[in-house]
Amino acid sequence: MRTDGSISSEYSIKYWVLSSYEVEHNVNYSTGQHRGNEREGQLHVNEKNISQFERYRIASDQLKAAIRDAYKRQIDQTSV
């Protein structure tokens, strides 16, 4: 917190919205979270690769619309 009481953007909550397909097909996705793993994985985001996710970053007041958009992308990405 800053001396004026405001919160630095460095420490603000940030949102990224990806479709399930986008997560599963991302180069940073790992299916082997732990032994006995079934249908779960991790999307590894760190300081080196976070810029790759910038296109998925949204403002908090756009969360509902972003989820709907991700759903539409999911349908488009998985339809054959």
N, C-alpha and C positions, 0 to 999 in steps of 0.2 A: 504494500500500500504506500502511496506517495504521501508526502507531508501535507498535501492539501486534502487528503482523504480519498482521492480517486484511486482507482486500481489501474496499474500499468497494463497495457495491452499484452505485454509479454506473459502475464499471468492470467489472462482472460480465458474463458472457456471457448474452445474452437470446435467447429462442427464440420465433418466431412460425411457426405452421403454417397454411397456406392451401391449398385445393385449386387445381388448375390453372385451373378455371373461375373461382374467386374472384379469382385473379390477373388473368386475361385480361379480366375484366369490371369491374375496379376502375378508378375514375376516374384514379388515379395511374399506371396502366399505359401504357407507350409502346411501340408496335410498331416504331418507327424507331430502333433502337439505333445503326446506322451504315449507310453506303452499301453496297448489295449485301445488305442484311439479308434473311434468309429464315428465317421461323418462329422468330424470337427477339426478345426485347424486354426491357424493364426495368420494374421496379416502383419508382417513385421515392418513397422514404421520407426524410423530413427532420424537423426539429424542429417545423415548422408542422403537419404532417399525421400524425405518429406516433401521436397519440391515436386516430386512426381505426382503427388496427390492434390496439388493446388487446384486443379480443374474441378475437383469434387468438394472443395471448401465452400461453405455457404454461411450467410449471416443467420443468427438465431431466429430472426423474424421470418426467415424463408424456409424454415425446417419442414413445415407441412407440404409446401409446394415441391421442395427438393425430394422428399420421399415419394411423392406422386410421380415426379419426373423419373426417378430411379426405377420405379415400378414399370413405367412405360418403356424405359430402356431395356429392362429385363425381358419384357415381352418381345421387343424387337430383336434382342440379341439371341434369344432362344427359339424363335420361330423359324421353321425351315420351309 
